[in-house]
Amino acid sequence: MPKAKPDPTSCEVLSTSAFKRAARKLKLQEEGIADLIARMKAVGEAFGKPNLHPGLGIRDLGGGIYECRSGLDLRLVFVKDSGTKPPTLYFDMVGNHDAVKKYLKRK
């Protein structure tokens, strides 16, 4: 069976060391970690295609910074690097709503 070609319009998804530290602090179980990874991949595939991502809860926070939901309480913050084709999404923070507000104050 031939391998499926990657979608050339999908964004590359990378996580920063800050994201990894924040994820470790959450002490998620395996299924929680798997959900984060699946959510990041889904955002990379759907970003820039509004009809594909309404359920992901992607919001533009301004200045090239975006967030998406993972469950009711968890937010993933990522930064879009438009200098690459297709753009690269750097996931930089994971936490609750208050953590996102603190993150944005530092930026």
C-alpha positions in Angstrom: 0.0 0.0 0.0 1.5 3.4 -1.0 2.3 5.9 1.7 0.0 8.9 1.9 1.8 12.1 1.0 1.8 14.8 3.7 -0.5 17.7 3.0 1.8 20.5 1.6 -0.6 23.1 3.1 -0.3 21.7 6.7 1.8 23.7 9.1 4.9 22.3 10.7 4.3 21.9 14.4 7.1 22.3 17.0 7.1 22.7 20.8 9.4 24.9 22.7 11.3 24.0 25.9 8.9 26.3 27.8 5.9 24.3 26.4 7.5 21.0 27.5 8.3 22.4 31.0 4.7 23.6 31.4 3.3 20.3 30.2 5.4 18.4 32.7 4.2 20.7 35.5 0.6 19.6 34.7 1.5 16.0 35.5 -0.9 14.7 32.9 -1.6 11.0 32.5 -0.7 9.2 29.3 -4.1 9.9 27.7 -3.8 13.6 28.6 -0.4 13.7 26.9 -1.8 11.9 23.9 -4.6 14.4 23.7 -2.1 17.3 23.7 -0.1 15.8 20.9 -3.3 15.0 18.9 -4.5 18.5 19.4 -1.2 20.0 18.2 -1.3 17.9 15.1 -4.9 18.8 14.3 -4.1 22.5 14.7 -1.1 22.1 12.3 -3.3 20.4 9.7 -6.3 22.8 10.0 -4.6 26.2 10.7 -5.5 28.7 8.0 -8.4 26.6 6.9 -11.4 28.0 8.9 -13.9 25.4 7.7 -11.7 22.6 9.2 -11.0 24.0 12.7 -14.2 25.3 14.3 -14.0 22.5 16.9 -10.4 23.3 17.9 -11.3 26.6 19.4 -8.4 28.5 17.7 -8.4 32.2 18.7 -6.1 34.9 17.5 -4.6 36.6 20.6 -2.8 39.3 18.5 0.8 39.7 17.4 1.0 36.3 15.7 0.0 34.5 19.0 -2.9 32.1 19.0 -4.5 29.7 21.4 -6.6 26.6 21.1 -8.5 24.5 23.6 -7.8 21.1 24.8 -10.8 20.1 26.9 -12.7 22.6 29.0 -9.8 24.0 31.1 -6.6 23.6 29.2 -5.3 26.1 26.6 -2.4 25.7 24.3 -0.7 28.9 23.1 1.3 28.9 19.9 3.2 31.4 17.8 3.0 31.5 14.0 6.2 31.9 12.1 5.1 33.2 8.7 8.7 33.3 7.4 8.4 29.6 6.3 6.2 28.1 3.6 4.0 26.6 4.9 4.1 28.5 8.3 5.6 26.9 11.3 3.6 26.8 14.5 5.7 27.0 17.7 3.7 25.7 20.7 5.1 27.8 23.6 2.7 27.4 26.6 0.1 25.1 28.0 -2.1 25.9 31.0 -5.4 27.3 32.1 -7.0 30.7 31.3 -5.1 32.5 34.0 -1.8 31.1 32.8 -2.6 32.4 29.3 -3.2 35.8 30.7 0.1 35.8 32.6 1.9 34.6 29.4 0.4 37.4 27.4 1.5 40.0 29.9 5.1 38.9 29.6 5.0 39.1 25.8 
